[in-house]
Amino acid sequence: MDAQAAALLGAGLAAIGAGLAALGVGNVFASFLEGALRNPGAADGQQGRLFIGFAAAELLGLLAFVIAVLLIFS
């Protein structure tokens, strides 16, 4: 396998990671809504953690995207 084929294979695997980040974001919001519906009084206190979880999941998705782009164009 030559270097270009290996780079494209790695970029494809990194793109899978970027797609799975969407599942992570959905999971974060689903868990927050489930908890907020069970205990509406505590929802305001958990909103900061919601945004931290969202940011962490998006960061991993963006990192996977950047790695894929670097592998394709380098």
C-alpha positions in Angstrom: 0.0 0.0 0.0 1.5 3.3 -1.0 1.5 6.4 1.2 -1.4 8.2 -0.6 -3.7 5.2 -0.2 -2.8 5.0 3.5 -3.5 8.7 4.0 -6.9 8.4 2.3 -7.8 5.4 4.4 -6.8 7.3 7.5 -8.9 10.3 6.4 -11.9 8.0 5.9 -11.5 6.6 9.4 -11.2 10.1 10.8 -14.4 11.1 9.0 -16.2 8.3 10.8 -15.1 9.9 14.0 -16.5 13.2 12.9 -19.8 11.6 12.2 -19.9 9.8 15.5 -19.5 13.2 17.3 -23.1 13.9 16.1 -24.3 10.9 18.1 -22.4 12.2 21.1 -24.0 15.6 20.9 -27.4 14.0 20.6 -26.7 11.8 23.6 -25.7 14.8 25.7 -28.9 16.7 24.9 -31.1 13.6 25.3 -29.6 12.9 28.8 -30.2 16.5 29.8 -33.8 16.5 28.7 -34.4 13.2 30.4 -33.1 14.6 33.6 -34.8 17.9 33.3 -38.2 16.2 32.7 -37.7 14.0 35.8 -36.6 16.9 38.0 -37.5 20.3 36.6 -36.2 22.1 39.6 -32.7 21.0 39.1 -32.6 21.7 35.3 -31.2 25.3 35.8 -28.3 24.0 37.8 -27.4 21.4 35.2 -27.4 23.8 32.2 -23.8 24.7 32.5 -22.8 21.0 32.4 -24.9 20.6 29.3 -22.9 23.2 27.5 -19.6 21.7 28.7 -20.7 18.3 27.4 -21.8 19.8 24.1 -18.5 21.6 23.7 -16.5 18.5 24.4 -18.4 16.4 21.9 -18.1 19.1 19.2 -14.4 19.5 19.9 -13.8 15.8 19.3 -15.8 16.0 16.1 -13.9 19.1 14.8 -10.6 17.5 15.7 -11.4 14.4 13.7 -12.4 16.6 10.8 -9.2 18.6 10.9 -7.2 15.4 11.0 -9.1 14.1 8.0 -8.4 17.3 6.1 -4.7 17.2 7.0 -4.4 13.7 5.8 -6.1 14.4 2.5 -4.2 17.6 1.6 -0.8 16.8 2.9 
